[in-house]
Amino acid sequence: MLDPTLSGELDTVPRYDRFATVDEVHESLTALAAAHPGTATLRRVGTSRLGEPMLCLTVGEGRNHAIVAAGPHPNEPIGGLTVVHLAGRLCADPDLRGSYTWHIVGCVDPDGTRLNEGWFAGPYTKAHYGRHFYRPAGAEQVEWTFPFSYKRAYFDRVMPETLALMRLIDTTRPTFMTTLHNSELGGVFYYLSRPEPALQAVLTALPGRYGLPLHAGEPEHPAITRIGEAVFLSPRMEDVYDYTEALGQDPTPLITGAASDSHAARYGTLCMIAEMPYWIDPTAGDTTPTAHVYADLVRTQAADLRSAHAVLDEALNGVAGDVVSGSPFLRASRHFIPLLAEMATAGEQRAGAPENARQATAAELSSRRGLVHSYRLRFGGMLLRALEGEVAIGNGTPSIRRHLSALSETYDEWCADAEAGTPSQTIPIEHLVALQYGAVLAGAAHAAR
């Protein structure tokens, strides 16, 4: 059961009919600072690569510091609404601030977030989401471009946005930090930088308030450690490296930099990420064994990923001599499409492990199929945007137009398959915001104790 005070706070979340744009988040934080001059201060903590300001609202004067940052991945906009609601409540209620000084960053990747705003107002179908989707190439993601050095991997190409978040961490040495992510389809799950059983109990109770399942399917990567029901240790690039190396693959193509929680670890910060999906998957928490052998699921997923790679790679290579823009969609395509082949190889190699000769659960079955749908729509959608961008600037060569037409036809088939193959009931946005908001309050309160 949730604490009555926390339950009461969840009830303060209003109804939303769409996600907030970068401008709307910044306007809301600016208005709060103006309305609460003795309580909140707004400052610019950095500048994006395209010149966008990165704004941080600081509320309170407690001895502990908390960082709450929205938009670490630009296709994950729940956090924009969460930080605005959190900031408003902290300004209005001194008791809610607790022993903290709160540092609330409106968006750490404003450039990338703007490239997703085409789907923020709906309709919330997988097809519409995929056609307006953008995720930066690995070396351009704020969350994965902190300095990293391990074995043969080395990364120090820190972006301005990453540097801004690094400076904020180093200046405040936070007791608690969360970057506000979210997933797409499945159940709710969490990442913690260390096991915290009392906090885990609160976090896993939150989704039930809204009838949402906990994630019982696949972790986002096989190297990730589960520490409780729907709770995992924060991913570490060292673990990804070692896991990939043990499979006989070269880990370096998969490695960029470390994450923000790795940087904050030097200060003993409790870091938390609350992941919740846009769409309900009723089997996400179903651990009932199925008739499928788990090893066969791994092989099938690998085959599907390899097939998707073949389609996308043919189009990407087919226009390689014609494209001129160097757009972010093209850079992202060049990064992610080869990774599909790497993932397929990893699946093929691990399928034969003795521990995989077991029955798969219903949650594992749906999460493996869902990942294939997600990657086809994500990466296919970005490549289509890249080709459409070339045409839009007058570079519609016969090759670009031919591959755009062929890929569009295949992409329509992928969209129909995704809509038919997995549930598409959209979770109310206010429930997602309330879950994230509640997790932030619970995590901060626990860390302060």
Secondary structure, DSSP 4 states (H G I P E B T S, - for coil): ---HHHHHHHTT----SSPPPHHHHHHHHHHHHHH-TTTEEEEEEEE-TTS-EEEEEEE---SEEEEEEE-SSTT-THHHHHHHHHHHHHHH-HHHHTTEEEEEES-S-HHHHHTTGGGTTS---HHHHHHT-----GGG-GGG-B-EEETTEEE----HHHHHHHHHHHHH--SEEEEE---SEE-BEEEESS--HHHHHHHHHTGGGGTPPBP-S--SSTTPPEEETTEEEPP-HHHHHHHHHHTT--SGGG---B-HHHHHGGGT-EEEEEE--SEE-TTTT---EEEEEHHHHHHHHHHHHHHHHHHHHHHHHHTTTT-----HHHHHHHHHHHHHHHHHHHHHHHTT-GGGSSEEEHHHHHHHHHHHHHHHHHHHHHHHHHHHHHHHTT---HHHHHHHHHHHHHHHHHHHHHHHHS--PBPPHHHHHHHHHHHHHHHHHHHH-
